[in-house]
Every structure is written in C-alpha cells, then in structure tokens.
Amino acid sequence: DFCLFSLLTQDWIPCPRILGRVPCIYGHQMVLINQCVVIFGGFLYGGVSPSNRLFTLNIENPDEWRFSELVIAGDIPARYSFTFTPVLQGRSICVTGGMGIGGQLLDDIYLL
C-alpha cells in the first residue's frame, strides 16, 4: 500500500483510491517525475531474488491514482540497494550499481 505524510501538518493523510494491482515489494527505489511515481527493483513479497520489474503510479488525478507495470526493453539485471535518479529533464532514469542475485555486487549503469 501507499501512505502519505504531510510535511505541513506533520501527520499521515489518506491516499486517494488506487486503481490497478499494487505488488507487495520491498528493497526497491522510487522517484517522483512530474505526476508519476516510478518504482524499480527490490524484492517481490516472498521472493528470495531481487526483481528487475518497473512500475508506475500516476498521481495526476487527485481522486484516483493508477498503478501499472511497464515493460523494459533490453536486459537489466535484477537488483536492490542501488541508486535510482531521474536525468535528462525527467525523460530517463539512471540506475547505478547495487546488489544482484546472490548478493553479487553490480558496478553498472543503465538508463531506463
């Protein structure tokens, strides 16, 4: 699930209704680009290996947010504990390093 914390009121506030299936993931990274939360990597609940799945949560509509999974072209190793930063005026995301399957150290860079 998603929870929001208001910096203004210093309190938790309810999320709008979320459409689409929200996966149970942990160890992932997420960034906000315009009105879209982009989520990558980590572990799917119950999994023992990291994921290379990419999800978006569109938050343009204040009453309903839409969650979906995107297909990544090419092959990027699954990972956790990595850096995930928007680049090129929010048109791409840079994924750097982290740990892969079996704790393998990754020293690579990808643009999504």
C-alpha positions in Angstrom: 0.0 0.0 0.0 1.0 3.6 -0.2 1.0 6.1 2.7 1.4 9.8 2.6 2.9 12.0 5.2 2.2 15.8 5.2 5.2 17.9 6.0 2.8 20.8 6.6 0.6 19.2 9.2 3.2 16.6 10.4 0.6 13.8 10.1 -0.3 10.8 8.0 -3.1 11.5 5.4 -5.2 9.1 3.5 -4.3 8.2 -0.1 -6.7 8.5 -2.9 -8.2 5.3 -4.4 -5.6 3.4 -6.3 -6.6 1.6 -9.5 -4.6 -1.5 -10.7 -2.8 -4.2 -8.7 -0.2 -2.9 -6.3 2.5 -5.5 -5.8 4.0 -6.1 -2.3 7.6 -5.1 -2.8 10.5 -4.1 -0.5 14.1 -3.0 -1.0 13.0 -1.0 -4.1 13.7 2.6 -5.1 11.2 5.2 -6.2 11.3 8.7 -7.6 8.7 11.3 -8.5 8.8 12.6 -12.0 6.2 15.2 -12.8 2.9 13.5 -11.7 4.3 9.9 -11.8 5.9 7.8 -9.2 8.4 5.4 -10.8 9.3 2.3 -8.8 12.1 -0.2 -9.7 13.8 -3.3 -8.3 13.8 -4.7 -4.8 12.1 -7.9 -3.9 8.6 -9.1 -4.6 6.9 -10.4 -1.4 8.0 -14.0 -0.7 10.8 -13.8 -3.3 14.4 -14.7 -2.5 15.9 -13.0 -5.5 15.7 -9.3 -6.4 13.4 -8.1 -9.2 14.0 -6.1 -12.4 10.4 -5.0 -12.7 9.4 -1.4 -13.3 6.1 0.1 -12.0 4.5 3.5 -12.3 1.9 5.2 -10.1 0.2 8.0 -12.0 -0.9 10.7 -9.4 -2.3 13.3 -11.8 -5.9 12.8 -10.7 -6.3 13.8 -7.1 -9.2 11.4 -6.6 -7.8 8.3 -8.2 -4.2 7.1 -8.7 -3.4 4.5 -11.4 -0.8 1.8 -10.8 0.7 -0.2 -13.7 3.7 -2.2 -14.7 5.9 -1.2 -17.6 7.9 -3.5 -19.9 11.6 -2.7 -20.0 13.3 -3.0 -23.4 16.6 -4.9 -23.2 18.0 -6.7 -20.3 18.9 -5.1 -17.0 20.0 -7.3 -14.1 17.6 -7.6 -11.1 18.9 -5.5 -8.1 18.4 -3.9 -4.7 20.4 -1.3 -2.7 21.1 0.7 -5.8 20.9 4.4 -6.9 17.9 5.5 -8.9 17.9 9.1 -10.2 15.9 11.0 -12.8 18.0 12.5 -15.6 17.6 14.4 -18.9 14.8 16.6 -17.6 12.8 13.6 -16.3 12.8 11.8 -19.6 15.0 8.9 -18.3 16.1 7.3 -15.1 19.7 6.4 -14.3 20.1 3.1 -12.4 23.6 2.6 -10.9 25.2 -0.3 -9.1 23.6 -2.1 -6.2 23.4 -5.8 -5.3 22.1 -8.5 -7.6 21.1 -12.2 -7.3 23.1 -13.9 -4.5 24.5 -10.6 -3.2 26.6 -10.1 -6.3 28.0 -6.5 -6.4 26.9 -4.7 -9.5 29.1 -1.9 -10.9 27.0 -1.0 -13.9 24.9 2.0 -15.2 21.6 1.8 -17.1 19.3 4.4 -18.5 15.6 3.5 -18.4 
